[in-house]
Amino acid sequence: MALSIPSSSGCRLRSLGLRSTTLALLASVMVGPGLPATATPLAGARAAPRGAEPASRRIPPGDPGTGITPPTPVILRRPSLQYPNYALFVDPDPNVVCKEFTLFYNTIPDSTRLPGQVRGLFHIVYQRSGGPQEAETSFGHAWSTDLRNWAVDTAAFSVDTTSWNSAHVWSPCLIRHGEKDYLFYTGVDSMGDQRIGYASTERLDTTDTVWDPERVMVWEAADTRWAVPRPWTYGYYTQFRDPFVMDDPDLPGRLLLFYSAHDSTDFAAGRGGLAVGVARSAPGTVNQWADLGCFLSTLPRTTQVGQLEGPHVVTVPGSHAGLRLIFSNAGTPPDETGTTTLRFESLVPGASVSDTSFKSWSAPTVLRDYLSGDPTVYGWSGSEHLSVGDADYLAGFTAWGPRYQGIAIARMHWEGDNFTLGGYAFTAVNEFRSDARGVVLRVAGGPPPTRRVSFAIDSPRELDARLEVFDATGGRVRTLLAGRLARGATSLAWDLTGPAGEPVPNGMYFARLTFAGGNRSARVPVVR
């Protein structure tokens, strides 16, 4: 069982209940000694942590992957923690927390089957921080066939002697492009300056991944017209990080690179602030990029976000409509409680995602407000989006809790250009190929119920299933079905009582239907 969130100094960790004096101490550690007397670094600056070295202790062997001889390096089984509306992955070391991450899916050869057979894998590559990893020098790599049971290599990728990433590695992003998988990430050099580059491999596998020998730095502040190298406003540490790379919807075969950096507008005014920039790859290469500028709508005067981080784009499946640029109000900003950390801007219909002009993007919207107060995203301080077949996922690292600092994964449900979150993320990779994907769960009726609620289920075949109701804290309230679900339409009722027959209080509840290879969920507001 995971322990409570550990506190950590020397890294950009948003622990619960930090007092102002502790925050000041953390800021002083993050900035480090030796600054000129005229420099006044901002509390939001992300500087090079000093002191701690990565742990050399390895995890005991135990490969849940193929059932063959355990590979080297050794890995560890790690089940997700289960909550009504999401799954939570946490690092195997209770003293280490998960921070920036990338969520990825691919297929790999399966040696346990006939030649030519493959299996699908979900991957999380994540930044390890806190405790023995407070120096932030490595990425963990976890993989799973169902988002429930994970195998974890805690030392999958780390700093090396290449100068641009010799001190720290941050904020990974995976993309398949051409014949290779590319791991873009932030590298930090011995001076504390940040740049963006990549490592590549023919195929991201489990422990069999073979990375190409060269780590290539492709983008830095000096390559742009708007980002500031080594600004005095951040203690002369270059703020240039958080790559997100996607296929360019306007120019097939090209890529777009989104990132956060300190902008010249705020620098000229003598204040700090990060904004989102974008670059486009040259034809036929990922080593050359053209600066497309800074999204003016993400400047601090518009977003009211001083330490903007983790930009990424969410699109409606199967189209380029409904584009949203999501980013985080990171660090430990004043008055932040974990409820307004993630925000997004919507692309104006007909505009290009690479259009940085102010008129092409909406005003920022707080994600939790958009989701009508859905507690699923409480505490998220960085997010990622993944589409696999008919399944969509939104994930975030839970810097503000409420329970542990890990990576939460929730299913997305689209209605036109709008989405909600609901239901366990747990799924078999092949669910989107199965006839069970046609299972539907919905709440019948109109306004919020006062006496009873009816659930309408439609299934294309008979299934062993469970329908359960949970409260907002994850506690099971009632089990309405535990057995055979008939083919076709089924109706089940809940009389708004708990296990002892007592009326449940007003609030938000969640119904979850689980079955082999999938799950469905629905929100149930109870208002009397």
FENCORLIN-V969594 format. One record per residue. RES is the residue in three letters. PHI is phi in radians with two decimals (NA if undefined). Layout:
BEGIN
res = (RES/RES)
phi = (PHI/PHI)
END
This chain:
BEGIN
res = (MET/ALA/LEU/SER/ILE/PRO/SER/SER/SER/GLY/CYS/ARG/LEU/ARG/SER/LEU/GLY/LEU/ARG/SER/THR/THR/LEU/ALA/LEU/LEU/ALA/SER/VAL/MET/VAL/GLY/PRO/GLY/LEU/PRO/ALA/THR/ALA/THR/PRO/LEU/ALA/GLY/ALA/ARG/ALA/ALA/PRO/ARG/GLY/ALA/GLU/PRO/ALA/SER/ARG/ARG/ILE/PRO/PRO/GLY/ASP/PRO/GLY/THR/GLY/ILE/THR/PRO/PRO/THR/PRO/VAL/ILE/LEU/ARG/ARG/PRO/SER/LEU/GLN/TYR/PRO/ASN/TYR/ALA/LEU/PHE/VAL/ASP/PRO/ASP/PRO/ASN/VAL/VAL/CYS/LYS/GLU/PHE/THR/LEU/PHE/TYR/ASN/THR/ILE/PRO/ASP/SER/THR/ARG/LEU/PRO/GLY/GLN/VAL/ARG/GLY/LEU/PHE/HIS/ILE/VAL/TYR/GLN/ARG/SER/GLY/GLY/PRO/GLN/GLU/ALA/GLU/THR/SER/PHE/GLY/HIS/ALA/TRP/SER/THR/ASP/LEU/ARG/ASN/TRP/ALA/VAL/ASP/THR/ALA/ALA/PHE/SER/VAL/ASP/THR/THR/SER/TRP/ASN/SER/ALA/HIS/VAL/TRP/SER/PRO/CYS/LEU/ILE/ARG/HIS/GLY/GLU/LYS/ASP/TYR/LEU/PHE/TYR/THR/GLY/VAL/ASP/SER/MET/GLY/ASP/GLN/ARG/ILE/GLY/TYR/ALA/SER/THR/GLU/ARG/LEU/ASP/THR/THR/ASP/THR/VAL/TRP/ASP/PRO/GLU/ARG/VAL/MET/VAL/TRP/GLU/ALA/ALA/ASP/THR/ARG/TRP/ALA/VAL/PRO/ARG/PRO/TRP/THR/TYR/GLY/TYR/TYR/THR/GLN/PHE/ARG/ASP/PRO/PHE/VAL/MET/ASP/ASP/PRO/ASP/LEU/PRO/GLY/ARG/LEU/LEU/LEU/PHE/TYR/SER/ALA/HIS/ASP/SER/THR/ASP/PHE/ALA/ALA/GLY/ARG/GLY/GLY/LEU/ALA/VAL/GLY/VAL/ALA/ARG/SER/ALA/PRO/GLY/THR/VAL/ASN/GLN/TRP/ALA/ASP/LEU/GLY/CYS/PHE/LEU/SER/THR/LEU/PRO/ARG/THR/THR/GLN/VAL/GLY/GLN/LEU/GLU/GLY/PRO/HIS/VAL/VAL/THR/VAL/PRO/GLY/SER/HIS/ALA/GLY/LEU/ARG/LEU/ILE/PHE/SER/ASN/ALA/GLY/THR/PRO/PRO/ASP/GLU/THR/GLY/THR/THR/THR/LEU/ARG/PHE/GLU/SER/LEU/VAL/PRO/GLY/ALA/SER/VAL/SER/ASP/THR/SER/PHE/LYS/SER/TRP/SER/ALA/PRO/THR/VAL/LEU/ARG/ASP/TYR/LEU/SER/GLY/ASP/PRO/THR/VAL/TYR/GLY/TRP/SER/GLY/SER/GLU/HIS/LEU/SER/VAL/GLY/ASP/ALA/ASP/TYR/LEU/ALA/GLY/PHE/THR/ALA/TRP/GLY/PRO/ARG/TYR/GLN/GLY/ILE/ALA/ILE/ALA/ARG/MET/HIS/TRP/GLU/GLY/ASP/ASN/PHE/THR/LEU/GLY/GLY/TYR/ALA/PHE/THR/ALA/VAL/ASN/GLU/PHE/ARG/SER/ASP/ALA/ARG/GLY/VAL/VAL/LEU/ARG/VAL/ALA/GLY/GLY/PRO/PRO/PRO/THR/ARG/ARG/VAL/SER/PHE/ALA/ILE/ASP/SER/PRO/ARG/GLU/LEU/ASP/ALA/ARG/LEU/GLU/VAL/PHE/ASP/ALA/THR/GLY/GLY/ARG/VAL/ARG/THR/LEU/LEU/ALA/GLY/ARG/LEU/ALA/ARG/GLY/ALA/THR/SER/LEU/ALA/TRP/ASP/LEU/THR/GLY/PRO/ALA/GLY/GLU/PRO/VAL/PRO/ASN/GLY/MET/TYR/PHE/ALA/ARG/LEU/THR/PHE/ALA/GLY/GLY/ASN/ARG/SER/ALA/ARG/VAL/PRO/VAL/VAL/ARG)
phi = (NA/-1.23/-1.57/-1.13/-1.08/-1.36/-1.45/-2.67/-1.84/1.40/-2.57/-1.50/-1.86/-1.68/-1.44/-1.37/1.29/-1.25/-1.47/-1.06/-1.16/-1.15/-1.08/-1.11/-1.11/-1.04/-1.07/-1.18/-1.20/-1.10/-1.27/1.52/-1.44/1.51/-1.33/-1.05/-1.09/-1.48/-1.42/-2.19/-1.14/-1.43/-1.11/-1.46/-1.13/-1.80/-1.90/-1.37/-1.10/-1.99/1.83/-1.24/-1.80/-1.13/-1.18/-1.62/-1.17/-1.80/-1.42/-1.01/-1.21/2.72/-1.65/-1.50/-1.32/-2.09/1.43/-1.72/-0.94/-0.98/-1.39/-2.05/-1.31/-1.29/-2.28/-2.36/-1.25/-2.57/-1.30/-1.21/-1.37/-1.87/-2.25/-0.98/-2.03/-2.86/-1.87/-2.19/-1.62/-2.21/-1.11/-1.06/-1.54/-1.13/-1.64/-2.00/-1.99/-1.61/-2.13/-0.95/-2.66/-2.33/-1.96/-2.53/-2.39/-2.69/-2.05/-2.31/-1.03/-1.92/-1.25/-1.53/-2.02/-1.15/-0.95/1.57/-1.41/-2.27/-2.31/-1.59/-2.36/-1.54/-2.22/-2.11/-1.90/-2.43/-1.39/-1.64/-2.55/1.40/0.95/-1.19/-1.96/-1.15/-1.30/0.92/-1.98/-2.59/-1.91/-1.54/-2.28/-2.07/-2.41/-2.76/-1.59/-2.41/1.18/-1.83/-1.95/-1.99/-1.85/-2.22/-1.85/-1.40/-2.27/-1.27/-2.71/-2.59/-1.03/-2.44/-1.43/-1.07/-1.03/-1.25/-2.29/-1.43/-1.78/-2.61/-2.21/-2.33/0.75/-1.30/-2.60/-1.83/-2.62/-1.57/-2.52/1.14/-1.82/-2.39/-1.72/-1.97/-1.80/-1.43/-2.86/-1.59/-1.90/-2.10/-1.56/-1.17/-1.56/1.56/-1.57/-1.86/-2.48/-2.07/-2.68/-2.62/-2.10/-2.34/-2.65/-1.13/-2.77/-1.27/-1.98/-1.61/-1.44/-1.55/-1.09/-2.01/-1.42/-1.06/-1.16/-1.66/-1.77/-1.86/-1.48/-2.08/-2.67/-2.54/-1.01/-1.17/-1.39/-1.85/-1.67/-2.31/-1.45/-1.86/-1.32/0.80/-1.33/-1.15/-1.13/-2.14/1.12/1.22/-1.63/-1.14/-1.78/-2.73/-2.78/1.10/-1.21/-2.27/-2.06/-2.44/-1.13/-1.33/-1.22/-1.62/-2.30/-0.98/1.55/-1.82/-2.11/-1.98/-2.02/-1.77/-2.84/-2.03/-2.76/-1.34/-1.63/-1.22/-1.12/-1.26/-1.08/-1.12/-1.54/1.32/-2.30/-1.48/2.63/-2.03/-2.33/-1.68/-1.99/-2.53/-2.37/-2.10/-1.27/-1.31/-1.04/1.34/-2.66/-1.91/-1.68/-2.19/-2.38/-1.93/-1.27/-1.82/1.76/-1.95/-1.25/-1.09/-1.25/-1.78/-1.12/-0.97/-1.13/-1.67/-1.37/1.03/-2.03/-1.37/-2.10/-1.29/-2.50/1.05/-1.19/-2.75/-1.96/-1.98/-2.14/-1.17/-0.96/1.38/-2.67/-1.93/-1.50/1.08/-1.14/-2.28/-1.77/-1.74/-2.61/-2.05/-1.54/-1.58/1.25/-2.21/-1.18/-1.01/1.22/-1.36/-2.15/1.61/-1.74/-2.15/-1.17/-1.65/-2.42/-2.54/-2.08/-1.72/-1.31/-1.12/-0.93/1.59/-1.49/-1.60/-1.13/-1.59/-1.35/-1.61/-1.22/-1.06/-1.23/-1.56/-2.31/-1.33/-1.17/-1.11/-2.16/-1.25/-1.02/-1.13/-1.16/-1.03/-1.56/1.00/1.38/-0.93/-1.24/-0.93/-1.63/-1.06/1.45/-1.18/-2.27/2.82/-2.40/-2.52/-2.18/-2.48/-1.97/-2.32/1.03/-1.57/-1.80/-2.12/-2.32/-2.10/-2.27/-2.68/-1.56/-1.63/-1.12/-1.82/1.55/-1.44/-1.92/-2.38/-1.66/-2.47/-2.07/-1.57/-2.24/-2.26/-1.36/-1.83/-2.19/-1.72/-2.29/1.17/-1.59/-1.90/-2.40/-2.23/-1.95/-3.12/1.59/-0.93/-1.31/-0.98/-2.83/-1.36/-1.01/-1.49/-1.01/-1.26/-1.77/-1.61/-1.21/-1.20/-1.14/-1.43/-1.15/-2.20/-2.17/-2.55/-1.56/-1.39/1.82/-1.87/-1.22/-0.93/-1.26/-2.01/-2.18/-2.73/-2.30/-1.92/-1.87/-1.81/-2.10/-2.24/-2.26/-1.28/-2.74/-1.18/-2.54/-1.41/-2.58/-2.30/-2.04/-2.23/-2.02/-2.16/-1.53/-1.18/-1.57/1.70/-1.37/-1.26/-1.73/-2.60/-1.95/-1.71/-2.62/-2.58/2.93/-1.50/-1.75/-1.25/-1.19/1.64/-1.55/-2.34/-2.12/-2.26/-2.07/-2.17/-1.54/1.11/-2.07/-1.54/-1.10/-1.72/1.49/-1.40/-1.09/-1.43/-1.25/-1.05/2.60/-1.68/-2.17/-2.32/-1.70/-2.26/-1.83/-2.02/-2.72/-1.03/1.56/-3.08/-2.83/-2.43/-2.55/-2.64/-1.50/-2.26/-1.35/-1.92/-2.34/-1.97)
END
